[in-house]
Amino acid sequence: MELGLAGKVAIVTGSSKGIGLQTALQLVQEGAKVTLCARGEEQLKEAAAFIKSETGAQVLIVPADITKEEACKEIIQKTVDHYGRIDILVNNAGTSSANPFESVETDLWQTDLDLKLFGAIHTSKATIPYMRKVGGGAIVNVTAVLGKTPPASSLPTTVSRAAGMALTKAMSKDLGKDNIRVNTVCIGLIRSHQIELKWKKEAPELTWEEYSKNVVGPTIPLQRIGETVEAANVITFLVSDAASYVTGTSVNIDGGSGGTL
């Protein structure tokens, strides 16, 4: 399948590791030019070096705190200055913060919303004019499947992620006339540094495959934890020309564990 990503310019937030880094790598492998951004400059340099070692390609790195609107504008401006255009935005930056409702103080609510919701709002708003100039574009907001069916003690993450889903749908309605597609991927259990720490603490005698299948797997229809490449595959498809008639939708990447479509 031809994805039509060669020569496209993409920004991936939260791309120094995990799903963001894997997505950036796959976009580069498909011929796209990519900007990596995250808070840590050293981690970004390591990510850029990894992509170069895998592909031979250079990427632009922009250390930035996307909870700040001006930092979001700076990412977009530096990308345009460097590459001359923007076609793709992947709003991936985020952390997991899960607590009982009464224990969540106001500052944690604000921090979580600033990162996961307003970060996506500010980067998207600054990007859209440049997408219009090139005749369209694609935005993917990375959210979480638990935002659809929040369990107890899952705040503020599930609220900010649910807001990200609503943002996605509303943006897709507003921007369709400009040929700008907006979708969200709802992440379930995907291999991460945090999950690996839990594995080493709970069952260090098991291999990753044994832990994924035998300890966590029974709670997931596909019987295992997902890999970052599997999430990146879906994101890469959604921002590609192969998904040119897909907008305003959510795709669960959760091995079937979610309770909703």
Disulfide bonds with the S-S distance in Angstrom:
none
